[in-house]
Every structure is written in C-alpha cells, then in structure tokens.
Amino acid sequence: MIMFSPYHKFTNCQKLRRIINDLKKSNRIPQDLWAAHNTYHYTLIHKLKSAQHYVGILTYVLSNTSPQDITSEFILVVNRNVDGFFYSGGSALDILAREVLTCFDIQLPTNVYFKTAREELTQHRPGDPIIRCLGDPRWKNDFSTYRNVLTHELLIVGTSITVNMNIDGTSQDGMLVPLPDNPRSNPSQRTYRRYPDVGVYCKTTLFRLLSLINIVYGELADRIAQSNRLPL
C-alpha cells in the first residue's frame, strides 16, 4: 500500500489501482485508456513522492542549522527545496485533472490544469457527483500564487530568518524561515504574518494535497466499482 507517513496513508490510491487492474484482467477497459491511466497515475505518484522528498530535506535543513551557519548557501538550499515542493505539488494536481478526464473519456484540451477537470466535466457531464470534489479548497489560492510567482517571477524565500528560541529565551538549533504575505511585493517591502515557518507550511500543504487527491481517488474507485467498466 502506498503510504506517505507521517503525512497521510493515501489508502484510496491502492483501492483505485486494484479496481482498475481487475478491469484490465476482465477486458473491461480499452487498451488506450489503460495506457493513459498508467501514464498519468504513476507520474502523479512520482510527483507526490518528489514533493515529500523536498519537504523532508527542507525539514532537516531547517532543524539542523545553527545561527552561525546562516549563509547565502543556506538560503540557496532552502529556496531549492521550496521550489521543488511547489513545482512537484502543483504538477501533481494538474496531472490529477488528466487522470480524472481520462477515466471519463473526455478529450484533453491543449492545456490541462487542476481547474480543467472541473470545467470539462461541468461542460460534458453536468451534475456529475465527482465535480464537487474538484473545486479549489481554501488553501489552494495561496499555494497557486506562490507557485506562479516562483515559476515566472522571483524567489519567495529571502533573508528574513528567526532563530528558534527555548522557553527561557536562549537560542536553540533550527531556523524559522517565513513565506511573504504577498510574494509579488518588492523583497524589501514584504511582510511575514500568515506563514512564519515555511517548513510547517510545506508539511501542512503536503497533507492537504494528499487528502484532496485521496478523496478524488475514492470517488473514482467507488464509481468504477459500481459501473464495473471504464470509461465511466
């Protein structure tokens, strides 16, 4: 079973795989759909594993860096892993849209993003129950903004770093590196109120990504099991 411990058990992934594999054995899934599913599904899992990898490195670096070790190289390492997390996590959501639309045998448009699945299903299968699972959750707007800025504009992690403090006020190893409230602000004018610790933000967002995709996989698995065939 695919697990992302300690973030999420992701149990519906294995359930979906088992059901689709059974369809393949009984010739209830066309070969082209089978090939497309395997392409998108395993690419998506790779992206999630990559996102988990970047979170792990980021957590280690933030927890094991002493104040005297804060250098430009430290900032570079943090940014590299923050970049990797956002790119991988965002890609996983976009690939999810391809996987969902493939299961419904809806022709993919030229550009496919996470929102594309909802848009295409609303057009071709209005009222389908899975549509409710494909809306943007509240956290996604900030996530998408950070990802977009990283991809097209500038770095979102700067030099605003806080040393972790013990309860008696003495410093301890580990850094608190914040995300800017508005990543498009000039770096010298940024404020850092909402997400004071990028490590916590990435861990929390990884859990949310896994939870969202797990819900969609559960809906797909139940629907496919009921119909006992693909496409839906």
N, C-alpha and C positions, 0 to 999 in steps of 0.2 A: 504494500500500500504506500502511495506517495504521501509523505508527511513533511511538513515544514516546521518541525519542532524547533524552538518553543513557540512558534508564531501561530500555527494553525494546522489541524490534522488533514484538512482538504479531502475528506472522505468521499465526496461525490465524484471526484475525478476517477477513482478506481471503479466506482459503480457505473459511470458512463462508459468507461473502457470495456468493462465486462459485457454490458448490454450490446455495444456495437460489435464486439468480437463475436458474440453469439449470432448476430445478424449475418455477419460475414460467413460463418460456418453453415448457415442455413440458406445462403444465397438470397437474402432479403435486403441487400444493399448493393447498388450498382458499383461497378469497379471504379469508375471515375470519382464517385462520391467517396468511396473508401480511400482512394489515394489522396484526395483533397483533405479529408478529415485527418489522416495520418500526418500530412504535411503541416497543417495548421496546429493541430493539437500538440504535437511533440515540439514544435517551435515555441508555442506558448509556454509549455512546461520549462523549456530551456531558459526562456526569458525570466520566468519566476525564480528559477534556481540562480540565475545570474543576479537578480535583484537581491535575493537572500545573501549571496556571496558578498556583494558590496556592503550590505548592512553589517555583516559580520566583521569585515575588515574595518569599517568605519567605527564600529563599537569598540573594537580592540584598540585602534589608534587613539581614540578619544579617552579611553580608560587608562591607557598606559603611557601617556605623555606627561612629563613633568614640566612645570613652568619654565625652567631653564632651557627646555628643548623646543620651545615655540620659535620656529624659524620659517623662512619662506618655503622650505621644503615641506614642513608640516602643513602649511596652508595648501600647497600643491597636492599633497596626498589626500587631504580632506576633500578638496574640490573634485579630484579624480573619482573618488568613490561616491560622492554625492551625485556627480554627473552620471556615473554608471547606474546608480539606483533609479534615478528618474528616467533615463533612457530605457532601461530594461522594463521597469514597471509600466511605463506608458506604452511601450511596444506590446506588452502582454495584453493590455486592454484592447488595443487596435486589432491584434490577431484574434482575440476572442470574437470580435464582430465578424471576422471572416469565417470562423468555425461555426458560429450560430447560423449565418446566412447559408452556408454550405449545407447544413442539416435540413434547411427548408427549401433547398434547391433554388435559391434566388440568385440570379446572375449578379456577380460582384461589379460594382461601378469601378471606374478607373482608380479613384482614391477611396480607401476604406479606413475610417477611424471608428472609435468606440461608438460614437453617436450614430454612425451609419447603419448599424444593425437596427436600432430603434426606428430610424427614418424609413428604411426599406421595408421593414415588417409592417409599420403603420400604413405604408402605401399598398403593399401587396397582400398583407394578412391583417387587416384592421380588426382590432378587438382580440387578437390572439393573447392568451394569458401570459406568455413569456415577455411581452412588451413591458409589463410593469417591472420586470427585473432589470431592464436595460436603461433606465433613466439615470441621470447623473446623481450620485449621492452628494450630500452636502460638502464632503471633504474634497470632492474632485475638482472644484473650481480653483482652489489654491494649488493643488497638485498640478493641474494643467498649466496654470500660469507660470509656476516655477519651471516646469519642463520646457515650455515655449521660450521663456527668457534664456534658459541655459542653451537651448538648441540654436537660437537665432541672434542673441544679443550679447549677453555678458555673464560673467560668473556671479553666482548668488551668495557664495561664502567669501567673506572678507577677513578683516583682521580684528573684528570686534569679538574678543575672546575673554571668557571669565574663568578664573581658576576655581575649581571645586573647593568648598570650604567645609571643615568639620564644624560640629556644633559649638566648639569653643573658639571658633574664629581662625584657627590655624589652617593652613592650606594642606590639601591632600592631592595626590596624583589624579590627573583627569581634567579634561577641559570641557567647558560648556561653550559650544560654538553655535550662535544663533542663525536663524534664517531671517532675512529682512521682511518687514511687513509688506512693503511694495518693492519687489525686486527690480523694477524699472527705474526706481529713484537713483539719482546720482549717488555713488557709493558714500560720498562724504555727507550726504543728507539723509541716509537711511535711518529708520527706526526699527527697533527689535523688541516688540512687545508680545506678539502672539506665539512665536515658536522659539523660545530661548535656547533650546537644545536640539540641534539637527539630528543627533543620534536617536533621541526619543521620537522625533517626528518621523524619521525613516522607519523605525521599528513599528510604530503605530500604523503608518500608512501601508507597510507591507502586510500587516494583519488585515487591514481593510481591503486591500487588493485581493488577497486570498479569500476572504469572506465573500466578497462580491462575486468572484468567479466561481466559487463553490456553490453559491446559490443558483447561478445560471446553469451550471453543470447539473445540479439536482433537478431543476426544472426540465432540462433536456432529457436527462436519464428517465424521468418518470413518463414524459410524453412518448419517448421512443419505445419504452417498455409496453405502454398501453396500445400503441399502434402496431407494434411488432414488425416495424419496417422503417426504412429510410429511403427517400426523403419523407419528411413529415408533411 
